């Protein structure tokens, strides 16, 4: 257990440093990216900074390989086969990112996956940045999943580290910062234009009620999906996800106030990034898939399909109403499990 705790502290400390560096890096990319639609080569500094992301993906893959084969005091629970698979995965996405940067034909191919509702433009530099950053985030999330030891390791990490208000706020800040910087806040847009681009509005009563109802619907679909999965799967296949979920509830559900704060911060920051910043560019379905992939605790389980469906519901709210309405639904969806467990504990 002590080894797990040390590993968590090191990884979380690295995450804090990477948070600061990552936000600054993204700000530099957006600052250097041409603001006009152009087919000619942009600034060499912009291209150099953007190429740094696929290089970092290779670096992450190499680090996981080293963690698996090189003896360390941290004793990462990674098999060589898992490390090789992840390194290949990181190299593949790195190659995709490289070619997205270099080849306009691949950027045009990417645009075919953006269904109505997205405004992705293969000739707009900021949209190229968005594709490359999305690929990097998937690789980065995968590294955390592997280094922590998969689902069981994530559950142990949550149990050992006991995340609190500071950790919740740091994660929320990362998403909010990426959302604001990604749309060019205070660089290419003033604050009013930024809020409009992100879909942040003062909700009407109709938007609030629809958001509330959609949150209840999403929670109901999650319950139904979980029941179906339980009936079709073996207990061993479900235990790891259940353990991770219960550790999350235990970590953030000491009080209903703490649970509400977690539900709001996570709901606000995730909706601001995925539905506010990303969905208008890539459309509903690609954004919902990306949203599912960012929930590392559900990788390689049917639960990720539930998260994608929930993302589709929240995305519809963004298209039909606003990001604020999606935030309301996400808050309700996040808070209901804590409220339900609290009620059950009170009555038992």
C-alpha positions as CSV (number, residue, x, y, z in Angstrom):
1,X,0.0,0.0,0.0
2,X,2.9,2.4,0.8
3,X,4.3,1.8,-2.7
4,X,0.9,2.6,-4.2
5,X,0.6,5.8,-2.2
6,X,4.2,6.9,-3.2
7,X,3.3,6.2,-6.8
8,X,0.1,8.2,-6.6
9,X,1.9,11.2,-5.0
10,X,4.5,11.2,-7.7
11,X,1.9,10.9,-10.5
12,X,-0.3,13.6,-8.9
13,X,2.7,15.9,-8.4
14,X,3.7,15.3,-12.1
15,X,0.1,16.1,-13.0
16,X,0.2,19.4,-11.2
17,X,3.4,20.4,-13.0
18,X,2.0,19.2,-16.3
19,X,-1.1,21.2,-15.7
20,X,0.8,24.4,-15.5
21,X,3.1,23.6,-18.4
22,X,0.1,22.2,-20.5
23,X,-2.0,25.4,-20.0
24,X,1.0,27.6,-21.0
25,X,1.8,25.3,-24.0
26,X,-1.8,25.5,-25.3
27,X,-1.8,29.3,-24.8
28,X,1.4,29.5,-26.9
29,X,-0.1,27.3,-29.6
30,X,-3.3,29.4,-29.8
31,X,-1.3,32.6,-29.8
32,X,1.0,31.4,-32.6
33,X,-1.8,29.8,-34.7
34,X,-2.9,31.9,-37.7
35,X,-6.4,33.4,-37.1
36,X,-7.4,33.4,-40.7
37,X,-8.3,30.5,-43.0
38,X,-5.2,29.7,-45.1
39,X,-3.6,26.9,-47.1
40,X,-0.1,28.3,-47.1
41,X,2.5,27.2,-44.5
42,X,2.0,29.0,-41.2
43,X,4.7,30.4,-38.9
44,X,7.6,27.9,-38.4
45,X,7.4,28.6,-34.6
46,X,3.7,27.5,-34.7
47,X,4.6,24.3,-36.6
48,X,7.5,23.6,-34.3
49,X,5.4,24.0,-31.2
50,X,2.6,21.8,-32.6
51,X,5.0,19.0,-33.6
52,X,6.1,19.0,-30.0
53,X,2.8,17.2,-29.0
54,X,3.4,14.0,-31.1
55,X,6.9,14.0,-29.8
56,X,5.5,14.0,-26.3
57,X,3.2,11.1,-27.2
58,X,6.3,9.0,-28.1
59,X,7.9,10.1,-24.9
60,X,4.9,8.9,-22.9
61,X,5.0,5.5,-24.7
62,X,8.7,5.2,-24.0
63,X,8.2,6.0,-20.3
64,X,5.6,3.3,-19.9
65,X,7.9,0.8,-21.6
66,X,10.7,1.8,-19.2
67,X,8.4,1.5,-16.2
68,X,7.6,-2.1,-17.3
69,X,11.2,-3.3,-18.0
70,X,13.5,-1.2,-15.8
71,X,13.6,-2.0,-12.0
72,X,12.4,0.9,-9.8
73,X,11.5,1.4,-6.2
74,X,7.9,2.2,-7.3
75,X,7.4,-1.3,-8.7
76,X,4.8,-0.4,-11.3
77,X,2.4,-3.3,-11.8
78,X,2.7,-3.3,-15.6
79,X,3.4,-6.4,-17.8
80,X,5.7,-6.0,-20.7
81,X,2.9,-7.0,-23.0
82,X,0.7,-4.2,-21.7
83,X,3.5,-1.7,-22.0
84,X,4.2,-2.8,-25.6
85,X,0.5,-2.5,-26.5
86,X,0.4,1.0,-25.0
87,X,3.6,2.1,-26.6
88,X,2.2,0.9,-30.0
89,X,-1.0,2.8,-29.3
90,X,0.9,6.0,-28.4
91,X,3.1,5.6,-31.5
92,X,0.0,5.2,-33.7
93,X,-1.7,8.2,-32.4
94,X,1.5,10.2,-32.5
95,X,1.9,9.2,-36.2
96,X,-1.7,10.3,-36.8
97,X,-1.0,13.7,-35.1
98,X,2.1,14.1,-37.2
99,X,0.3,13.5,-40.5
100,X,-2.6,15.8,-39.5
101,X,0.0,18.5,-39.0
102,X,1.8,17.8,-42.2
103,X,-0.8,16.6,-44.7
104,X,-3.9,18.6,-45.7
105,X,-5.4,15.5,-47.3
106,X,-5.6,13.8,-43.9
107,X,-7.2,16.9,-42.4
108,X,-9.8,16.7,-45.2
109,X,-10.3,13.1,-44.3
110,X,-10.9,14.0,-40.7
111,X,-13.5,16.5,-41.7
112,X,-15.7,13.6,-43.2
113,X,-16.2,12.4,-39.7
114,X,-17.6,15.7,-38.5
115,X,-21.4,15.4,-38.9
116,X,-23.8,18.3,-39.1
117,X,-23.4,20.5,-36.1
118,X,-19.6,20.8,-36.3
119,X,-17.6,23.5,-38.1
120,X,-14.3,21.8,-38.4
121,X,-12.2,23.4,-41.2
122,X,-9.1,21.5,-42.5
123,X,-7.5,24.9,-43.4
124,X,-8.0,26.5,-40.0
125,X,-4.9,26.3,-37.9
126,X,-6.8,26.4,-34.6
127,X,-8.9,23.4,-35.6
128,X,-5.7,21.5,-36.4
129,X,-4.5,22.3,-32.9
130,X,-7.7,20.9,-31.6
131,X,-7.3,17.6,-33.4
132,X,-3.7,17.2,-32.2
133,X,-4.4,18.2,-28.6
134,X,-7.4,15.7,-28.6
135,X,-5.1,12.9,-29.7
136,X,-2.5,13.9,-27.1
137,X,-5.1,13.9,-24.3
138,X,-6.2,10.4,-25.3
139,X,-2.5,9.2,-25.1
140,X,-2.0,11.1,-21.8
141,X,-5.1,9.6,-20.3
142,X,-4.0,6.1,-21.4
143,X,-0.6,6.6,-19.7
144,X,-2.3,7.4,-16.4
145,X,-4.5,4.3,-16.8
146,X,-1.6,2.0,-17.4
147,X,0.8,3.5,-14.9
148,X,-1.8,3.3,-12.1
149,X,-2.4,-0.4,-12.9
150,X,-5.7,-0.4,-14.7
151,X,-9.1,-0.3,-13.0
152,X,-7.9,-2.0,-9.8
153,X,-5.0,0.4,-9.6
154,X,-7.2,3.4,-10.0
155,X,-9.5,2.2,-7.2
156,X,-6.5,1.7,-4.9
157,X,-5.1,5.1,-5.9
158,X,-8.4,6.8,-5.0
159,X,-8.5,4.9,-1.7
160,X,-4.9,5.8,-0.8
161,X,-4.8,9.4,-1.9
162,X,-8.3,10.4,-0.6
163,X,-8.7,13.3,-3.0
164,X,-10.4,16.4,-1.6
165,X,-11.4,19.9,-2.5
166,X,-8.0,20.9,-3.8
167,X,-7.8,17.9,-6.2
168,X,-11.4,18.5,-7.4
169,X,-10.6,22.2,-8.0
170,X,-7.3,21.4,-9.8
171,X,-9.0,19.0,-12.3
172,X,-11.8,21.5,-12.9
173,X,-9.4,24.3,-13.4
174,X,-7.5,22.3,-16.0
175,X,-10.7,21.7,-18.1
176,X,-11.9,25.3,-17.7
177,X,-8.5,26.7,-18.6
178,X,-8.2,24.5,-21.7
179,X,-11.8,25.5,-22.8
180,X,-11.2,29.3,-22.4
181,X,-7.7,29.2,-24.0
182,X,-8.8,26.9,-26.7
183,X,-11.4,29.3,-28.0
184,X,-9.0,32.2,-27.9
185,X,-10.2,34.0,-24.8
186,X,-8.5,37.3,-24.4
187,X,-6.3,36.4,-27.4
188,X,-8.7,36.5,-30.3
189,X,-12.0,37.0,-28.5
190,X,-13.1,39.4,-25.8
191,X,-14.9,38.0,-22.7
192,X,-18.4,38.5,-24.2
193,X,-17.5,36.8,-27.4
194,X,-15.8,34.0,-25.5
195,X,-18.9,33.3,-23.3
196,X,-21.1,33.3,-26.4
197,X,-18.7,30.9,-28.2
198,X,-18.8,28.6,-25.2
199,X,-22.5,28.7,-25.0
200,X,-22.6,30.1,-21.4
201,X,-25.8,32.0,-20.9
202,X,-28.2,32.9,-18.1
203,X,-30.6,29.9,-18.2
204,X,-34.3,30.5,-18.7
205,X,-36.7,28.5,-16.5
206,X,-37.4,26.3,-19.6
207,X,-33.7,25.5,-20.0
208,X,-33.3,24.8,-16.3
209,X,-36.3,22.4,-16.2
210,X,-35.2,20.6,-19.5
211,X,-31.6,20.3,-18.1
212,X,-33.0,18.9,-14.8
213,X,-35.2,16.4,-16.7
214,X,-32.3,15.4,-19.0
215,X,-30.1,14.8,-15.9
216,X,-32.8,12.5,-14.5
217,X,-33.1,10.7,-17.9
218,X,-29.3,10.2,-18.1
219,X,-29.2,8.8,-14.6
220,X,-32.1,6.4,-15.4
221,X,-30.3,5.2,-18.6
222,X,-27.2,4.7,-16.5
223,X,-29.1,2.5,-14.1
224,X,-30.8,0.5,-16.8
225,X,-27.5,0.0,-18.7
226,X,-25.8,-1.1,-15.5
227,X,-28.5,-3.6,-14.8
228,X,-28.3,-5.1,-18.3
229,X,-24.5,-5.2,-18.1
230,X,-24.7,-7.0,-14.7
231,X,-27.1,-9.6,-16.1
232,X,-24.9,-10.3,-19.1
233,X,-21.5,-10.2,-17.5
234,X,-19.7,-12.3,-14.8
235,X,-19.2,-10.9,-11.3
236,X,-15.4,-10.7,-11.9
237,X,-15.9,-8.4,-14.9
238,X,-18.0,-6.0,-12.9
239,X,-16.1,-5.9,-9.6
240,X,-13.3,-3.6,-10.7
241,X,-15.6,-0.9,-12.1
242,X,-17.9,-1.2,-9.0
243,X,-14.9,-0.9,-6.7
244,X,-13.6,2.2,-8.6
245,X,-17.1,3.8,-8.5
246,X,-17.5,3.1,-4.8
247,X,-14.1,4.6,-4.1
248,X,-15.2,7.7,-5.9
249,X,-18.4,7.9,-3.9
250,X,-16.4,7.4,-0.7
251,X,-13.8,10.0,-1.6
252,X,-16.3,12.7,-2.5
253,X,-19.4,11.8,-0.6
254,X,-18.4,12.4,3.0
255,X,-21.1,15.0,3.1
256,X,-23.8,16.0,0.7
257,X,-22.3,19.5,0.5
258,X,-19.0,17.9,-0.6
259,X,-20.8,15.7,-3.1
260,X,-22.7,18.7,-4.5
261,X,-19.5,20.7,-4.9
262,X,-17.9,17.7,-6.7
263,X,-21.0,17.4,-8.9
264,X,-20.9,21.1,-9.8
265,X,-17.2,21.5,-10.4
266,X,-16.9,18.3,-12.5
267,X,-20.1,19.0,-14.4
268,X,-19.3,22.6,-15.1
269,X,-15.7,22.1,-16.2
270,X,-16.4,19.0,-18.3
271,X,-19.4,20.6,-20.1
272,X,-17.5,23.8,-20.6
273,X,-14.7,21.9,-22.4
274,X,-16.6,19.1,-24.2
275,X,-19.9,20.7,-25.1
276,X,-18.9,24.4,-24.9
277,X,-15.5,24.4,-26.6
278,X,-15.1,21.1,-28.6
279,X,-18.6,20.1,-29.8
280,X,-19.1,23.2,-32.0
281,X,-16.0,22.2,-33.9
282,X,-16.2,18.4,-34.2
283,X,-20.0,17.8,-33.8
284,X,-22.1,15.8,-31.5
285,X,-21.0,12.2,-32.1
286,X,-17.2,12.6,-32.2
287,X,-17.3,14.8,-29.1
288,X,-19.4,12.3,-27.2
289,X,-16.9,9.5,-28.1
290,X,-14.0,11.7,-27.0
291,X,-15.9,12.4,-23.8
292,X,-16.2,8.7,-23.1
293,X,-12.5,8.1,-23.7
294,X,-11.6,10.8,-21.2
295,X,-13.3,8.7,-18.4
296,X,-10.3,6.5,-17.9
297,X,-11.9,4.5,-15.1
298,X,-14.3,2.9,-17.6
299,X,-11.8,1.9,-20.3
300,X,-12.2,-1.6,-21.6
301,X,-15.7,-2.0,-20.1
302,X,-19.2,-1.7,-21.5
303,X,-19.6,1.2,-19.0
304,X,-17.9,3.5,-21.5
305,X,-20.8,3.0,-23.9
306,X,-23.1,4.4,-21.2
307,X,-20.9,7.4,-20.8
308,X,-20.9,8.0,-24.6
309,X,-24.8,7.8,-24.6
310,X,-24.9,10.3,-21.7
311,X,-22.6,12.5,-23.6
312,X,-25.0,12.4,-26.6
313,X,-27.8,13.6,-24.3
314,X,-25.8,16.4,-22.9
315,X,-24.6,17.3,-26.4
316,X,-28.2,17.5,-27.6
317,X,-28.9,20.0,-24.9
318,X,-25.9,22.1,-26.1
319,X,-27.3,22.1,-29.7
320,X,-30.9,22.7,-28.7
321,X,-30.4,25.1,-25.8
322,X,-27.0,26.0,-24.3
323,X,-24.0,24.8,-22.5
324,X,-25.6,26.1,-19.3
325,X,-28.5,23.7,-19.7
326,X,-26.0,20.8,-20.3
327,X,-24.2,21.8,-17.1
328,X,-27.5,21.6,-15.2
329,X,-28.1,18.1,-16.5
330,X,-24.5,17.0,-15.7
331,X,-24.7,18.3,-12.2
332,X,-28.0,16.4,-11.6
333,X,-26.5,13.2,-13.1
334,X,-23.3,13.5,-10.9
335,X,-25.2,14.3,-7.7
336,X,-27.9,11.7,-7.8
337,X,-25.7,8.7,-6.9
338,X,-24.5,10.5,-3.8
339,X,-28.0,11.5,-2.8
340,X,-29.4,8.0,-3.4
341,X,-26.7,6.4,-1.3
342,X,-27.2,9.0,1.5
343,X,-30.9,8.3,1.5
344,X,-30.3,4.5,1.6
345,X,-27.8,4.8,4.5
346,X,-30.3,7.0,6.4
347,X,-33.2,4.6,6.1
348,X,-31.1,1.4,6.7
